[in-house]
């Protein structure tokens, strides 16, 4: 029996196919001539073993193959079939060894073909290049805006872009406007002698009255709103009560304000301030100065009250529920004014006239607006008429007006009183009156002669 030893590299399984052809040529008997034929009376068995020694990479360094020729038995495999069977067993053995060799073992390749393609799932992210890992990284998810903020942007006023705490109106196209902005637009239209329009769709809102949107008002009342003092969020329906009664940052004054303390601060600092306040320790003379100012204000209020009581004792007292309508002057630049129709009082004819911002040329360009009015005598008089008069809200009006009594003596030459301020609380109330078609009020007149 002739033995032959062949040494080959272990990793490459493709060399095994070449080895089969080499062994078939080298295993010929030395005594038999011929090219590469093998006697039919003999077979070959192939025994393969891999060296246990490994390199620094953990891979087998050499592969030792022993080939022996044996006499053929009946029904046995020929040499080429035994070599192919041994190659398959060798592949299985090498595959098991490589799987147990660790993370640095090489991938097994199929026999007689090209290297197997590597699947992306068989590699971890650590084996990928840095540039490739950046490409497959998922982008950071953006912060999802809260539902309350999105609804606030949808339900806000189209003019001031804020969530209103008052009534909400809409034009015929559905654009929302708070009550304050709607009255401001209507007042500007009245001052310019133009039709007020919606700022979004330019729909006329002067002739087509805007309607209230109760569903939006209810939705807005449930949305959170920030407190103007502490910054915490509360539902719109309870924010007014919180700011007036619950907020620890709401401003208040010292209890010694009546004697001159000017401190104002958050309510939670009141105890510490009042403990260290210096006004209780002042002398009586210094306290009296502050009390005199306080008494002067109280005296004005008392005087107004006593005047009203005194006027009610007059014999000649009368009131009229009037309505002022808007008109335009005949000047080159027509200006807005209001005037009532003639009414009768004390056997004379009278008219009430009102102007805006003392007949300012462009009152729509001013953010501060006021109304002044005068009482005019339209009939002739032979004797002076000392008249006291003032304006009240009246039963057919929702005007918010303070009490201010004016007095003028009407004569044959002095038939018009000066323009007196209509004591409205703020500019918003003035805009609301200008936005209305007419101004309704009650005029009370007192004749001084008893």
C-alpha atoms as one frame of an Amber mdcrd trajectory, in Angstrom:
protein
   0.000   0.000   0.000   1.393   3.328  -1.095   0.869   6.415   1.085   1.009
  10.036   0.008   0.952  13.179   2.190  -0.227  16.496   0.814  -0.043  19.768
   2.812  -2.555  22.507   1.859  -3.894  25.754   3.418  -6.933  25.163   5.568
  -9.224  28.156   4.955  -9.698  27.871   1.207 -12.189  25.159   0.414 -11.783
  25.775  -3.326  -8.316  24.223  -3.110  -9.936  20.921  -2.186 -11.383  20.523
  -5.666  -7.966  21.038  -7.169  -6.580  18.651  -4.605  -8.904  15.929  -5.820
  -7.536  16.194  -9.323  -3.962  16.316  -8.031  -4.404  13.218  -5.910  -5.976
  11.315  -8.758  -2.828  11.991 -10.753  -0.332  11.344  -7.956  -1.808   8.116
  -6.622  -0.873   6.016  -9.666   1.237   2.844  -9.032   4.846   3.403  -9.967
   5.015   0.143 -11.904   2.091   0.811 -14.204   2.646   2.980 -17.224   0.073
   5.349 -18.637  -1.011   8.863 -18.197  -3.289   9.121 -15.140  -5.304   5.907
 -15.026  -5.859   4.101 -11.739  -6.145   0.301 -11.567  -9.606  -0.959 -11.013
  -8.291  -3.443  -8.505  -7.460  -0.758  -5.965  -9.343   2.070  -4.226  -8.263
   5.045  -2.125  -9.407   6.277   1.259  -8.841   9.861   2.261  -8.383  10.860
   5.878  -8.225  14.578   6.629  -7.133  16.216   9.825  -6.580  19.847  10.615
  -3.781  21.057  12.746  -4.841  22.241  16.183  -2.225  24.921  16.210  -3.560
  28.381  15.282  -2.097  31.666  14.329  -2.621  34.902  16.128  -5.941  35.287
  14.287  -7.257  32.008  15.700  -7.333  30.182  12.247  -5.779  26.768  11.435
  -2.359  27.139   9.826  -2.116  23.858   7.801  -4.325  21.021   6.649  -2.842
  17.513   6.588  -4.424  15.044   4.195  -3.436  11.386   4.128  -4.349   9.276
   1.119  -3.979   5.475   1.163  -4.729   2.939  -1.532  -6.493  -0.230  -0.528
  -7.746  -3.169  -2.433 -11.232  -2.652  -3.776 -14.101  -4.607  -2.347 -17.172
  -5.496  -4.135 -19.858  -2.783  -4.147 -17.422  -0.141  -2.753 -16.937   3.425
  -3.915 -14.288   4.287  -6.416 -11.527   6.768  -5.660 -13.208   9.918  -7.027
 -16.423   9.249  -5.096 -14.501   8.674  -1.863 -12.584  11.932  -2.388 -15.813
  13.915  -2.886 -17.357  12.315   0.230 -14.251  13.153   2.236 -14.378  16.741
   0.966 -17.955  17.090   2.225 -17.045  15.707   5.646 -14.047  18.021   5.730
 -16.268  21.044   5.015 -18.617  20.086   7.856 -15.682  19.669  10.237 -14.155
  23.009   9.272 -17.526  24.751   9.585 -17.995  23.510  13.156 -14.468  24.536
  14.114 -14.897  28.019  12.681 -18.185  28.576  14.488 -16.526  27.804  17.827
 -13.321  29.783  17.209 -14.744  33.173  18.407 -15.776  36.525  17.008 -12.673
  36.785  14.756 -13.170  33.528  12.788 -13.646  33.804   9.041 -16.846  32.988
   7.167 -17.074  29.522   5.557 -17.264  29.611   1.736 -18.891  26.928  -0.474
 -16.747  24.430  -2.311 -16.036  24.979  -5.966 -17.662  28.405  -6.257 -17.244
  32.081  -5.543 -17.348  33.378  -1.958 -20.824  33.603  -0.540 -22.339  37.138
  -0.407 -22.508  38.570   3.055 -26.002  39.435   4.308 -26.502  42.749   6.103
 -28.323  41.010   8.949 -25.321  38.791   9.724 -23.165  41.802  10.694 -23.558
  44.007  13.725 -23.469  47.794  13.609 -20.002  47.727  15.127 -18.582  46.004
  12.007 -19.993  48.717   9.716 -17.874  51.722   8.710 -18.568  54.993  10.475
 -19.896  56.685   7.355 -22.288  53.844   6.647 -23.628  53.795  10.166 -24.464
  57.475   9.877 -26.517  56.828   6.768 -28.686  54.162   8.336 -29.223  55.988
  11.639 -32.804  57.137  12.104 -33.351  60.912  12.287 -34.339  62.377  15.612
 -38.079  62.661  16.083 -39.323  66.230  16.387 -41.230  67.416  19.416 -44.940
  66.998  18.860 -46.771  70.203  19.635 -49.442  69.928  22.289 -53.064  69.739
  21.229 -53.930  72.772  23.359 -51.368  74.894  21.527 -52.637  73.797  18.114
 -56.241  74.529  19.072 -55.180  77.880  20.464 -53.678  78.797  17.096 -56.901
  77.803  15.323 -59.413  79.416  17.690 -57.535  82.660  18.284 -58.770  86.057
  17.140 -57.842  86.913  13.553 -56.920  90.492  14.569 -55.042  90.320  17.877
 -54.032  86.624  17.508 -54.931  85.952  21.127 -57.451  83.746  22.905 -60.139
  86.153  24.105 -61.862  86.036  27.466 -64.905  87.837  26.053 -67.467  87.006
  23.384 -66.252  85.607  20.050 -67.769  86.696  16.746 -67.358  85.476  13.184
 -67.845  86.971   9.738 -69.990  85.334   7.071 -66.974  83.272   5.966 -66.322
  81.989   9.489 -63.223  83.988  10.480 -63.135  84.596  14.224 -62.800  87.955
  15.967 -63.049  88.832  19.625 -65.534  91.456  20.768 -62.867  94.106  21.389
 -61.277  93.757  17.946 -64.656  93.670  16.215 -65.754  96.926  17.816 -62.380
  98.488  16.997 -62.777  97.567  13.300 -66.321  98.921  13.228 -65.230 102.126
  14.970 -62.407 102.640  12.467 -64.853 102.144   9.622 -67.174 104.719  11.157
 -64.368 107.261  11.597 -63.089 106.761   8.030 -66.596 106.757   6.572 -65.905
 103.360   5.080 -67.360  99.914   5.479 -65.466  97.781   7.955 -64.181  94.516
   6.497 -62.833  91.244   7.815 -58.994  91.346   7.896 -58.788  87.842   6.370
 -61.334  87.671   3.570 -62.320  91.366   3.242 -65.972  90.490   3.712 -68.116
  93.458   4.700 -68.904  93.305   8.411 -70.669  96.661   8.653 -73.874  95.916
   6.796 -73.770  92.157   7.394 -73.832  91.825  11.177 -71.404  89.319  12.628
 -72.819  86.481  14.682 -71.525  85.041  17.929 -69.919  81.610  17.850 -70.940
  79.956  21.113 -69.180  76.668  20.311 -65.843  78.449  19.962 -66.465  80.385
  23.185 -67.058  77.130  25.091 -63.978  75.510  23.566 -61.814  78.519  24.404
 -63.105  78.521  27.989 -61.658  75.019  28.454 -58.256  75.785  26.919 -55.413
  76.718  29.278 -54.364  80.320  29.655 -51.323  81.697  31.437 -51.779  83.827
  34.537 -50.376  87.307  33.971 -48.852  87.332  37.454 -47.464  83.853  38.201
 -47.327  82.425  34.677 -49.083  79.156  35.574 -51.735  77.819  33.231 -55.408
  77.516  34.173 -58.609  77.074  32.126 -59.859  80.319  30.627 -63.121  80.070
  32.524 -61.320  80.198  35.890 -58.340  82.438  35.115 -60.133  85.642  36.190
 -61.027  84.212  39.589 -57.492  82.891  40.042 -55.914  86.261  39.262 -58.309
  88.107  41.573 -58.387  85.776  44.582 -55.977  82.833  44.440 -52.723  83.884
  42.800 -49.889  84.364  45.268 -48.186  86.816  42.889 -51.132  89.182  42.426
 -50.197  92.763  43.313 -51.601  94.409  46.386 -50.851  97.407  48.554 -49.783
  97.846  52.123 -52.444  98.291  54.793 -50.700 101.536  55.738 -51.441 103.044
  52.311 -53.911 105.470  53.928 -51.070 107.105  55.823 -48.757 107.397  52.829
 -47.148 103.995  52.141 -46.660 103.642  48.379 -45.522 100.003  48.388 -47.168
  97.576  45.979 -46.059  93.985  45.548 -47.135  90.336  45.485 -49.521  89.322
  48.192 -47.215  86.693  49.669 -44.716  89.449  50.546 -47.257  91.559  52.434
 -46.563  90.098  55.906 -42.822  90.649  55.638 -43.296  94.185  54.298 -45.817
  95.232  56.902 -43.494  93.942  59.618 -40.692  96.184  58.353 -42.840  99.101
  57.137 -41.612 102.449  58.471 -44.865 104.425  58.091 -46.393 103.312  61.426
 -43.296 104.700  63.139 -43.610 108.166  61.586 -44.608 111.199  63.569 -48.158
 112.508  63.737 -47.319 115.510  61.522 -46.043 113.290  58.709 -49.104 111.060
  58.962 -51.415 114.071  58.801 -50.045 115.100  55.385 -51.058 111.744  53.910
 -54.437 111.872  55.649 -55.169 115.307  54.191 -54.749 113.968  50.650 -57.011
 111.086  51.463 -59.623 113.421  52.935 -59.526 115.594  49.794 -60.459 112.675
  47.608 -63.202 111.659  49.982 -64.514 115.238  49.987 -64.870 115.221  46.186
 -66.941 112.078  46.295 -69.052 113.477  49.093 -69.588 116.720  47.232 -70.883
 114.870  44.167 -73.259 112.894  46.301 -74.559 115.978  48.093 -74.989 117.806
  44.784 -77.154 115.038  43.434 -79.251 115.064  46.561 -79.596 118.828  46.331
 -80.586 118.749  42.659 -83.274 116.228  43.348 -84.878 118.794  45.595 -85.322
 121.256  42.720 -88.791 122.000  41.538 -87.894 121.929  37.864 -86.225 118.667
  36.980 -86.710 116.657  33.821 -85.092 113.788  31.978 -85.171 112.646  28.345
 -84.179 109.350  26.774 -82.330 110.413  23.644 -80.616 108.874  20.659 -77.633
 110.375  18.835 -77.068 109.513  15.178 -73.819 109.891  13.163 -73.447 112.662
  10.589 -70.698 114.254   8.489 -69.715 117.880   8.204 -69.772 119.809   4.910
 -66.073 120.656   5.058 -63.442 119.662   2.497 -62.504 116.824   4.812 -65.836
 115.668   6.247 -65.610 114.912   9.944 -67.763 112.703  12.043 -70.151 114.090
  14.645 -73.279 112.884  16.426 -76.484 114.778  17.030 -79.903 114.143  18.486
 -83.176 115.310  17.120 -84.831 118.248  18.864 -86.498 117.566  22.175 -88.487
 119.718  24.556 -87.522 120.655  28.130 -88.681 123.585  30.271 -90.713 124.952
  27.358 -87.659 125.254  25.134 -86.156 123.256  22.284 -82.802 121.592  22.807
 -80.250 119.499  20.910 -77.298 117.441  22.116 -74.232 117.281  19.847 -71.107
 115.105  20.294 -67.697 115.004  18.585 -64.759 112.577  18.637 -61.338 113.629
  19.972 -62.331 117.317  19.747 -62.856 117.009  15.965 -59.373 115.634  15.314
 -58.501 115.506  11.618 -57.660 111.783  11.558 -59.103 110.275  14.744 -58.728
 106.756  13.341 -54.942 107.108  13.648 -55.163 107.604  17.404 -55.368 104.698
  19.829 -56.836 106.908  22.575 -60.340 108.108  21.824 -62.920 110.050  23.748
 -66.308 111.675  23.206 -67.267 115.197  24.204 -70.799 116.577  24.057 -72.566
 119.920  24.361 -76.107 121.035  25.072 -77.509 123.576  22.606 -80.561 125.806
  23.038 -82.538 126.005  19.790 -85.256 128.392  20.886 -85.078 132.010  22.017
 -85.102 132.942  25.645 -85.734 136.258  27.353 -84.278 135.327  30.706 -81.165
 133.446  31.666 -81.492 129.694  32.168 -78.945 128.366  34.701 -78.945 124.672
  33.794 -77.344 121.641  35.423 -77.169 118.498  33.289 -75.410 115.147  33.113
 -75.671 111.887  31.186 -76.749 108.495  32.537 -76.954 105.066  30.977 -80.725
 104.946  30.669 -83.117 102.014  30.268 -82.513 101.554  26.521 -78.723 101.673
  26.621 -75.815  99.586  27.871 -73.426 102.535  28.035 -70.853 102.433  30.849
 -70.572 106.025  31.977 -69.563 107.705  35.201 -71.457 110.560  36.829 -70.180
 114.027  36.043 -72.418 117.078  36.522 -71.948 120.139  34.325 -73.496 123.588
  34.609 -74.035 126.359  32.058 -76.181 129.474  32.010 -78.022 129.831  28.702
 -78.833 133.320  27.498 -79.908 134.944  24.287 -76.304 135.109  23.123 -74.934
 132.046  24.905 -76.986 129.268  23.384 -74.321 126.573  23.409 -72.526 125.031
  26.327 -68.862 124.113  26.027 -67.981 120.608  24.916 -67.803 118.551  28.089
 -66.161 115.173  28.384 -68.446 112.178  28.398 -66.916 110.282  31.346 -66.408
 106.850  29.804 -64.168 104.370  31.636 -61.741 103.669  28.764 -61.118 103.774
  25.008 -62.654 100.331  24.501 -66.027 101.673  25.651 -65.664 104.590  23.253
 -64.997 102.177  20.378 -68.033 100.157  21.339 -70.246 103.249  21.173 -68.769
 104.249  17.811 -69.315 100.739  16.450 -73.025 100.920  17.259 -75.437 102.427
  14.781 -76.731 104.922  17.334 -75.822 106.065  20.838 -78.657 105.839  23.348
 -78.517 107.604  26.697 -80.585 109.487  29.282 -80.086 113.212  29.844 -81.116
 114.695  33.188 -81.563 118.485  33.358 -82.098 120.715  36.398 -83.176 124.344
  36.291 -81.487 126.178  39.170 -84.366 128.597  39.911 -86.709 127.243  42.578
